[in-house]
């Protein structure tokens, strides 16, 4: 499963916030914002800080998706 933070970016748009605003409000680093941009895993602590800052739940900012077959093959998943 891969993390998708598209809901987070949409929520920021809806709240008329920039990523820099989220960084400051949630007390997270620029590196963490970069990881979120790339759809990489972050800790539950980070997700909790974001949710507290935006007054939302993880369901409002995060989805899990199946990785594409290309990514699965590149990582050796599903090979025999």
LINBEL-V480796 format. One line per field, one symbol per residue. phi: phi as a letter, one per 20 degrees, with the letter a starting at -180 (. if undefined). psi: psi as a letter, one per 30 degrees, with the letter a starting at -180 (. if undefined). A space follows every 10 residues. Layout:
# LINBEL-V480796
phi: ???
psi: ???
This chain:
# LINBEL-V480796
phi: .decdgffff ffffeldegf ffgffemdef gfffffgeme fcffgfffff fffelbdffe cbcdcfffgf ffffenened
psi: kkkkgeeeee eeeeghllee eeeeefhlle eeeeeeefgl klleeeeeee eeefhalfff fklklkllee eeeefgkgk.
